Amino acid sequence: MVAVRLRLRVAYDGTGFSGWAVQPERRTVAGELTAALDRLFDPATGLTVAGRTDAGVHATGQVCHVDVPDEQWQRVATARGAGEPDPVVLVRRLAGVLPPDVRVPSVEVVDDRFDARFSAFRRHYRYRITDDPAGAPPLRRFDTLGWPRPLSVDAMAAAAPGLLGEHDFAAYCRRKPDATTIRELQRLDVRRDGDVVTVAVSADAFCQAMVRSLVGALLAVGEGRRPVDWPGGLLTRTERSSEVTVAPAHGLTLVGVDYPTDPAAWASRDAATRRRRDT
């Protein structure tokens, strides 16, 4: 069977999902996407995601890949009267079979050197908080954390540089057996726009609960419970710190994943990432 590899950008409201990964008797993003793809292709195989998100976490720029039979790709993605398959046709067809809290804004044909997980070299997240005494606005209640006390963005921003760079983030991660917690944190910006505080976080990769733990540490600094140098000081720990509160999931959104622009670099990036994950 000749297969076509498709790169999908996926957006979802995580409120009603038990995370990305398929779980028995639970509603998941991968479960809904697989069901939709199975309605259009037989079979669609190898669904692989850039990074699994936890229950309640949203995405506007998630990326995954899937392999579909070429013959079926030609049939499913070719508009009536057209001679060649068009990815936009598949975008429309997926919109017709996916639930309203999941969308695939774009589809791209790639070669089999592309791996949504291992070819990526950077992930970007945003965490939204409001310290408005009234709480989150009704239309943003599912993607914005309402914080009951005033936050000093200056203090949070001053704490951020101490976390940048390559470190062992064991204090901020839920450790998995035989998995490294060494990550390169490339961006940690804290900005205020009126009553909304946004934390922008970028890294080569993240371990489980890392972003929400970083936000939790910054919140402790922002409300004055911890000094500015406290979050960076936790990097000396070799185990998960019980002092760090994991921020709630609903304020977090995966907004983008970066890949090499040259397809020839996908395989080399894949190999380098796998080596690093095994160390």
N, C-alpha and C positions, 0 to 999 in steps of 0.2 A: 504494500500500500504506500503510495506517495503521499506524504503529509505536508501541510502548510502550517508554519508556526505563526501565530498571531500574538501581537503585543497589544494588550488592552489597558486603557486607563479607566479606573473604576472610582466612582464616587458613591458614598453611602452615608445615611444618617444611622449612626450606630445604636440609637436608643433602643430599638427593638431586637437587637442581635446579641447573642452570647459570644461575640467576637467573630474573627474571620474564619478560623479553622472549623471544619466539619466536626460536629459532636452528636452522638446518638440522642435523638428525641429533643434536640435543641435547635432553635432557628439561628442559622449562621449566614454570614455573607457568602462564603464559599459554597455553602449548600444551595442557596438561592441562585447563585451564578451558574453552578454546575447544572442545576435543573433546567435553567433557561437554555444553556448551550446544548443540553441533551435533547431539547425539543427541536433544535435546528440542525444538529449534526449527530450522526451515529457511526462511530463514536467521536466525542471530543475528549482528548486524553491529556494527562500530564499537567493539569492546572497547577501553576506554581506562582507564588506571590512574592513581591519584594520584601514584605515584612508583615507578619501576622499581628493584627491589632487585637487588643483585649476587648472584653464585653463593654459596650457603651462608648467606645472610641469611634470617632467619625473619620471620614476621608474625603478629600476633594481630588487628591492626586495619587491614589494607590495605583500600582502597576502589577500586572500579572501576565503570564503567557500561557498559551494552550495550543495543542496540536490538533488539527482537523484534517480529514481526508481531502486531498486536492479536488477530487471529482465533486464532492459535496460543497466545498468552498466555491467552486465555479457556479454551482446551482444556487446556493443560498444567497450569495453576494452579488449576483448579476441581476440588474434591473431589467424589466421587460423591455425588449427591443434593443438592449445594449449588448455589446460584444464581449466586454471584459468585466470581471468582478470589480466592484467598487466597495471599499471598506465602509463608506457612509451608508450603504444599503444594509450592511450588517448592524450598524449602530441603530438604524431605524427598527430593524426587526427585533433586536434585543430589547429596545424600549417597549415593544409591544408585548413581550412575554415576561419581563422582569417586574417585580413589585415596585411601588412608587418610591420606596426608600433606598433603592439601588439603581444606579444608572451607569452606563458605559459611554462616556462622552466621545471616545475616539478609539479606533482600531487601526493597526498598522501591520502589514505583512513584513516579517523579519526572517532572517535565515536561522538555521538551527544552532548557530553559535551563541545566540542571545539567550540568556537565562535571567529571568526577572529578579531572582534573588541574588545570584552570585556575580552577575555582571554589573550590579549597582555599585557605585562608589560613594554615594552620599544620600541621606534621607533628611527630610525637612518636616518639622512639626511646629504647630502653633497651639498655645494654650491661652484661652480667654478667661479673664476674671473681671468682675465688677465689684467695687467696694461701695457702690451706691447704697445708701441705707434702705432703699426700697427693694433691693435685690435685682436680679436679672430681669430685663424687659420680657414680657410674655412671649414675644416672637423669637427671642434668643435664649429662652430658658433651657433648651436642650443642648446648646453648645457653649454656654457661658456659666462659669461658676460664680455664684453669689457669695461674696465674702463679708462676714458680719462686722468686721473692724477695718478702720482706715489702714491703707498700705503706703509705706514710703517706697516709691519707685526708685528714688535715689539710693537708698540702702540696698535694695534688691540688685540694682545695676552695679553697685560697687562690689557686691559679693560675687557676681558672675565671672569676672576674669580669673578668679582663683580656681575655677573648675575647667577652664579651657585647656586644650592640649590632650596628649595621649597619657592616659592614666589607667590604673585598675579601679574601676567604678564598683567594686564589690559592695561597698556600703550602700549603694543606690540601686542594686539589682536583686532580683529574685534568682538566685543561682540555679542553674541546671547542671546535672551531672556531666562531667567531662566537657564543659563549655567554658570558654574564656570570658572574663568580664573586663578585659582590656579593650578600651574604645578610644577613639580620637574625637573629642568634642571640639567642633570647629566653629560653632557659633552659639552664643547664649546672650540674647539681647532682651532687655526689659524696657517697654515703652508704655506711656500713658496717653490715651486720647479721651479726654473728659473723664468719665467714671470707669472707663474700660482700660484694664492693664493687659497687655499682650506679651507673652514670653515666647520668643522665637528661638527654636533649638535645631541645630543641624549637626550631624555626625556621620562618620563613615558607616556606622551601624549602631543599633541600640540593643541592650539586653532587656529582658522582661521587666516592666515597671520602672525603667530607668528615667524616662522623661517625667513621669508623674512624681517620682521621688525627688528629682531635681527641683521641680516646681514646688513641692512640699517644703523643701529646705529653704527655698527663696521666700516663701510665704512666711515662714517662721522669722526670717530676718526682717521682712517688710513690715511686720506688725510689732517688731521690737523684742521678741522673745529670745532671739539669738543674735550674737554679734556678727558683724560683716564677714569676719574670717572663719566663721564656723563651718559653712558648707565645704570650703576648700580643705579645711583641716580633716574632714572625714575621709579624704582620699588615702590617708595612711591606714585605714581599716582594711582588714582582709576578709571580713564577713559582713553580711547585711546588718545595717545599723538599725536598732529598734527605736532610736531617737528620731528617725526620719519618718514623717507621716506621708503616705502616698496620697497625692491629690486625687480627687474624684475623677472618674474616667470621662464624664460628659463634657468637660472643658477642653479636651484634647482632640486635635484634628491633624491627620497626616496630609500635608499639603503638596508634597512633591518627592520624587526620587530621581536622582541624577545618574546618567549612564554615559560612557564614552560615545562621542559622536561618530567615530570611525568603527564600523562593524568589525574590522580586523582586530580591534582592541578588546572586543567582548570576551574572547576565549582567554586571553592573557589575564584580564581582570578576574575572570572566573577562577582560574588556577590560583592566582594570588590570594583571593578571598578564601578559597577552600583551605589553603595552607595555613592562613592566619586563624581560621576558626578551629583548626585541629591542634593548635599550639596552646 
